[in-house]
């Protein structure tokens, strides 16, 4: 199930970054769907693919998967986990780049 199927409209939860990508809205520096009281994602079972792979990200210029060093759980992610999902993370980023270039993104 996608976020929109939960009743949200893209304008409710997405913003366009300066480089043309859609990003989840932040509220006081936190994802819109992050509950600061419970410290849980309110749409966890329906979160976007990028959130599922996080803190593994794709470094576009280096052409490799890396960890977001700002993430508190980065130390719990193994090199084996990075290798296991890197092809999916890379494919996701390539899709997002194409959408941004062609204006096909939903925000």
C-alpha positions as CSV (number, residue, x, y, z in Angstrom):
1,X,0.0,0.0,0.0
2,X,1.3,3.5,-0.9
3,X,1.0,6.6,1.3
4,X,-1.7,8.0,-1.0
5,X,-3.8,4.9,-0.3
6,X,-3.8,5.8,3.4
7,X,-5.8,8.9,2.5
8,X,-2.9,11.4,2.1
9,X,-2.5,13.6,-0.9
10,X,1.0,14.3,-2.2
11,X,0.8,18.0,-1.3
12,X,0.2,16.8,2.3
13,X,3.5,15.0,2.7
14,X,5.8,15.9,-0.2
15,X,7.9,18.9,-1.1
16,X,10.2,19.4,-4.2
17,X,13.8,19.9,-3.3
18,X,16.0,22.5,-5.1
19,X,17.4,19.8,-7.4
20,X,13.9,18.6,-8.4
21,X,13.5,15.6,-6.2
22,X,10.4,14.9,-4.1
23,X,11.1,14.6,-0.4
24,X,9.0,13.9,2.6
25,X,8.0,17.1,4.4
26,X,9.9,17.8,7.6
27,X,8.3,19.3,10.8
28,X,10.8,20.9,13.1
29,X,13.6,18.8,11.5
30,X,11.7,15.5,11.7
31,X,9.8,13.6,9.1
32,X,6.1,14.4,9.0
33,X,5.3,10.8,9.9
34,X,7.7,10.6,12.9
35,X,5.9,10.7,16.2
36,X,8.3,12.3,18.7
37,X,6.4,11.0,21.7
38,X,6.6,7.4,20.8
39,X,9.7,7.8,18.6
40,X,8.0,5.6,15.9
41,X,7.0,6.1,12.3
42,X,3.2,6.5,12.1
43,X,3.1,4.8,8.7
44,X,5.9,2.3,9.3
45,X,4.2,-0.6,7.5
46,X,3.6,1.7,4.5
47,X,6.8,3.7,4.5
48,X,8.5,4.6,1.2
49,X,11.3,2.3,-0.1
50,X,14.0,4.9,0.7
51,X,12.9,4.7,4.4
52,X,13.1,0.9,4.3
53,X,16.7,1.0,3.2
54,X,17.8,3.8,5.4
55,X,20.5,4.5,6.7
56,X,21.9,2.9,3.5
57,X,21.9,5.6,0.8
58,X,23.4,5.8,-2.7
59,X,26.3,8.2,-3.3
60,X,25.7,9.3,-6.9
61,X,29.1,10.7,-7.7
62,X,31.0,7.8,-6.1
63,X,28.5,5.3,-7.6
64,X,28.3,3.2,-4.4
65,X,26.1,2.7,-1.4
66,X,27.1,4.4,1.8
67,X,25.7,4.9,5.3
68,X,24.2,8.2,6.3
69,X,26.7,9.1,9.1
70,X,24.1,11.4,10.8
71,X,21.8,8.4,11.5
72,X,22.1,7.1,15.1
73,X,21.6,3.5,13.9
74,X,24.5,3.6,11.4
75,X,26.7,1.5,13.7
76,X,24.2,-1.4,13.6
77,X,24.3,-1.7,9.8
78,X,26.7,-4.3,8.5
79,X,28.7,-4.3,5.3
80,X,26.8,-7.5,4.4
81,X,23.5,-5.6,4.8
82,X,24.8,-2.8,2.5
83,X,25.8,-5.3,-0.2
84,X,22.5,-7.2,0.1
85,X,20.3,-4.1,-0.7
86,X,22.7,-1.9,-2.7
87,X,21.4,-2.9,-6.1
88,X,17.8,-2.0,-5.0
89,X,18.9,1.3,-3.5
90,X,20.8,2.2,-6.7
91,X,17.8,1.3,-8.8
92,X,15.5,3.4,-6.6
93,X,17.9,6.4,-6.9
94,X,18.1,5.9,-10.7
95,X,14.3,5.9,-10.9
96,X,14.1,9.1,-8.8
97,X,16.7,10.8,-10.9
98,X,14.7,10.0,-14.1
99,X,11.5,11.2,-12.5
100,X,13.2,14.5,-11.5
101,X,14.7,15.1,-14.9
102,X,11.4,14.4,-16.7
103,X,9.1,16.1,-14.2
104,X,7.3,12.8,-13.6
105,X,7.5,13.0,-9.8
106,X,4.2,13.4,-7.9
107,X,5.1,16.6,-6.0
